[in-house]
Amino acid sequence: MAQLTVRNVDDAIAAALKERAMKSGRSAEAEHRKILEEALRPGQNPDFFSEARTRRVKLQPGGSSTTELLREDRNRDQAR
């Protein structure tokens, strides 16, 4: 894999990137990769953690059962 170096980044931008990474539960480096992927390959890489959070909410009391979630996945796959 390639390595990228970005020089002369404004301190406020660097701080905002670190804060965004912290809020996302990722390292600053992982957050930088995520931002680049989203910018250069929109729609190709769904955010695993966002999807997991969405599904976890469904599994809380009053949410969907695992059977319903499996059925939704199967139906989504068949629709493709």
LOSE-845241 format. One record per residue: residue number from 1; x, z, y of N, C-alpha, C, O in turn. Coordinates in steps of 0.2 Angstrom, whole numbers. Layout:
<rs>
R   k  n.xx  n.zz  n.yy ca.xx ca.zz ca.yy  c.xx  c.zz  c.yy  o.xx  o.zz  o.yy
R NUM     X     Z     Y     X     Z     Y     X     Z     Y     X     Z     Y
...
</rs>
This chain:
<rs>
R   k  n.xx  n.zz  n.yy ca.xx ca.zz ca.yy  c.xx  c.zz  c.yy  o.xx  o.zz  o.yy
R   1     4     0    -6     0     0     0     4     0     6    10     2     6
R   2     2    -3    11     5    -3    18     5     3    21     0     7    20
R   3    10     4    26    10    10    30     9     8    38    12     3    39
R   4     5    11    42     5     9    49     7    15    53     6    21    51
R   5    10    13    58    12    18    63     9    16    70    10    10    72
R   6     6    21    73     3    19    80     6    24    85     6    30    84
R   7     9    20    90    13    24    95     9    24   102     4    20   103
R   8    11    28   106     8    29   113     0    30   113    -3    27   116
R   9    -2    34   108    -9    36   108   -10    42   113    -7    47   113
R  10   -15    41   117   -17    46   122   -18    53   118   -21    53   113
R  11   -16    58   121   -17    65   118   -24    66   117   -26    70   112
R  12   -29    64   122   -36    66   121   -39    62   115   -43    65   111
R  13   -36    56   114   -39    52   108   -36    55   101   -40    56    97
R  14   -30    57   101   -27    61    95   -31    67    94   -32    69    88
R  15   -32    71    99   -36    77    98   -43    76    95   -46    79    91
R  16   -46    71    98   -53    69    96   -53    67    88   -58    68    85
R  17   -48    63    86   -47    61    79   -46    67    75   -49    67    70
R  18   -42    72    77   -41    78    73   -48    82    72   -49    84    67
R  19   -51    82    78   -58    86    78   -63    82    73   -66    86    69
R  20   -63    76    74   -68    72    69   -66    73    62   -70    74    58
R  21   -59    73    61   -57    74    54   -59    81    51   -61    81    46
R  22   -58    86    55   -60    93    53   -67    93    52   -69    96    47
R  23   -71    90    56   -79    91    55   -81    87    49   -86    89    46
R  24   -77    82    47   -79    78    41   -76    81    35   -77    78    29
R  25   -72    86    36   -69    89    30   -63    85    27   -61    85    21
R  26   -60    81    31   -54    76    29   -48    78    33   -48    81    38
R  27   -43    76    30   -36    76    34   -37    71    39   -41    66    39
R  28   -32    72    44   -32    67    50   -30    60    47   -33    55    50
R  29   -26    60    43   -24    53    40   -29    50    36   -31    44    37
R  30   -33    54    32   -39    51    29   -44    49    33   -48    44    32
R  31   -45    52    39   -50    50    44   -48    44    47   -52    40    49
R  32   -41    43    48   -39    37    51   -40    31    47   -43    26    49
R  33   -39    32    40   -41    27    35   -48    25    35   -50    19    35
R  34   -52    30    36   -60    29    36   -62    25    42   -66    21    41
R  35   -59    27    48   -61    23    54   -59    16    53   -63    11    55
R  36   -53    15    51   -51     8    50   -55     4    45   -57    -2    46
R  37   -57     7    39   -61     4    34   -68     2    37   -70    -3    36
R  38   -71     7    41   -77     6    44   -77     0    49   -82    -4    49
R  39   -72     0    53   -71    -5    58   -70   -12    55   -72   -17    57
R  40   -66   -13    50   -64   -19    47   -68   -22    41   -67   -27    39
R  41   -71   -17    37   -75   -19    32   -82   -15    32   -84   -12    28
R  42   -86   -17    37   -92   -14    38   -97   -15    32   -98   -20    30
R  43  -100    -9    30  -105   -10    24  -102   -11    17  -106   -10    13
R  44   -95   -11    17   -93   -12    10   -91    -6     7   -90    -5     1
R  45   -89     0    10   -87     6     8   -92    12    10   -91    15    15
R  46   -97    13     6  -102    18     8   -98    25     8   -93    26     4
R  47  -100    29    12   -96    36    13   -99    40     7  -104    43     7
R  48   -94    42     2   -96    46    -4   -99    52    -2  -104    55    -4
R  49   -95    56     3   -97    62     5  -104    63     9  -108    67     7
R  50  -106    58    13  -112    57    16  -118    56    10  -123    60    11
R  51  -116    52     6  -121    51     0  -122    57    -4  -128    59    -6
R  52  -117    61    -5  -117    67    -9  -121    72    -5  -125    75    -9
R  53  -120    73     1  -124    78     5  -132    76     5  -136    80     4
R  54  -133    69     5  -140    67     5  -143    69    -1  -149    71    -2
R  55  -140    68    -7  -142    69   -13  -143    77   -15  -148    79   -18
R  56  -138    80   -12  -139    88   -13  -145    91   -10  -148    95   -12
R  57  -146    88    -4  -152    90     0  -159    89    -5  -163    93    -5
R  58  -159    83    -8  -164    81   -12  -165    86   -18  -171    87   -20
R  59  -159    89   -20  -160    93   -26  -161   100   -24  -162   104   -29
R  60  -162   102   -18  -164   109   -16  -171   110   -18  -175   105   -19
R  61  -173   116   -18  -180   117   -20  -185   113   -16  -184   113   -10
R  62  -190   110   -19  -195   106   -15  -192    99   -15  -196    95   -12
R  63  -186    97   -17  -183    91   -16  -185    87   -23  -189    89   -27
R  64  -182    81   -23  -183    77   -29  -179    80   -35  -174    84   -35
R  65  -182    79   -41  -179    81   -47  -173    76   -49  -173    71   -47
R  66  -169    78   -54  -164    74   -56  -167    68   -59  -164    62   -59
R  67  -172    69   -63  -176    63   -66  -178    58   -61  -177    52   -62
R  68  -181    60   -55  -183    56   -50  -177    52   -47  -177    46   -45
R  69  -171    56   -46  -165    53   -43  -162    47   -48  -160    42   -46
R  70  -162    49   -54  -160    44   -59  -164    38   -59  -162    32   -59
R  71  -171    39   -59  -175    33   -58  -174    29   -52  -174    23   -52
R  72  -173    32   -46  -172    29   -40  -165    24   -41  -165    19   -39
R  73  -160    27   -44  -154    23   -45  -155    17   -49  -153    12   -48
R  74  -159    18   -55  -160    13   -59  -164     7   -56  -162     1   -57
R  75  -169     9   -52  -173     4   -49  -169     1   -43  -170    -5   -42
R  76  -164     4   -40  -160     1   -35  -155    -4   -38  -154    -9   -35
R  77  -153    -2   -44  -148    -7   -47  -152   -13   -50  -149   -18   -50
R  78  -158   -12   -52  -162   -18   -55  -164   -22   -49  -164   -28   -50
R  79  -164   -20   -43  -166   -24   -37  -161   -28   -35  -162   -33   -31
R  80  -155   -27   -37  -149   -31   -34  -148   -37   -37  -144   -41   -36
</rs>
